[in-house]
Amino acid sequence: MNPYAKLTFSLSLMLGTTITISSSHWMSAWAGLEINTLAIIPLISKSHHPRAIEAAIKYFLVQAAASTLLLFSSMINAWHTGQWD
């Protein structure tokens, strides 16, 4: 992996973690988690080993399902209560 790409993904991972930790709203926490997902998938699969690729795909699928569940449940909650907080 290119050192600049590795540095960019590592900085994005730190940025996503910082956003998630310092968030005061669930939407910014979700955005931080999505930044983490997009940054860690290339770092997981950088060795081009079949197990690393499999792990990256599994991580992506689990994260996508969790993100969908979070957004769907918050939408249902906002629909019932009438507010996003």
C-alpha positions in Angstrom: 0.0 0.0 0.0 1.2 3.5 -0.8 2.5 5.3 2.3 0.4 8.3 1.5 -2.7 6.3 1.2 -2.0 4.5 4.5 -1.4 7.9 6.2 -4.7 9.2 4.7 -6.7 6.2 5.9 -5.1 6.3 9.3 -5.9 10.0 9.7 -9.4 9.4 8.5 -9.7 6.6 11.1 -8.6 9.0 13.9 -10.9 11.7 12.6 -13.9 9.4 12.6 -13.1 8.2 16.1 -12.8 11.8 17.3 -16.1 12.8 15.7 -17.8 9.7 17.3 -16.4 10.3 20.8 -17.1 14.1 20.8 -20.6 13.9 19.3 -23.6 15.2 21.1 -26.2 14.0 18.6 -26.8 10.6 17.3 -26.4 11.7 13.7 -22.9 13.0 14.1 -22.0 9.8 16.0 -23.3 7.8 13.0 -21.3 10.0 10.6 -18.2 9.3 12.6 -18.8 5.6 12.5 -19.3 5.7 8.8 -16.0 7.5 8.3 -14.4 4.8 10.4 -15.9 2.1 8.2 -14.7 3.8 5.0 -11.2 4.2 6.5 -10.7 0.8 8.0 -11.9 -1.4 5.1 -8.8 -0.7 3.0 -6.5 -1.1 6.0 -8.0 -4.5 6.7 -7.7 -5.8 3.1 -4.2 -4.3 2.3 -2.5 -7.7 2.5 -4.5 -9.1 -0.5 -4.8 -12.4 1.4 -8.1 -14.2 0.8 -8.9 -14.2 4.5 -8.2 -10.5 4.8 -10.6 -9.8 1.9 -13.2 -12.1 3.5 -12.8 -10.2 6.8 -13.2 -6.8 5.1 -16.4 -8.0 3.3 -17.8 -9.4 6.5 -16.9 -6.2 8.4 -18.6 -4.1 5.7 -21.8 -6.2 5.7 -22.1 -6.1 9.5 -21.5 -2.4 9.5 -24.0 -1.8 6.7 -26.7 -3.8 8.5 -26.0 -2.0 11.8 -26.1 1.4 10.1 -29.4 0.5 8.4 -30.9 -0.7 11.7 -29.7 2.5 13.4 -31.2 4.8 10.8 -34.4 2.8 10.5 -35.0 2.8 14.3 -34.2 6.5 14.6 -36.7 7.2 11.8 -39.4 5.1 13.5 -38.6 6.9 16.8 -38.8 10.3 15.1 -42.1 9.3 13.5 -43.7 8.3 16.8 -42.4 11.1 18.9 -42.3 13.9 16.4 -38.7 15.0 17.1 -35.2 13.8 16.1 -33.5 14.2 19.5 
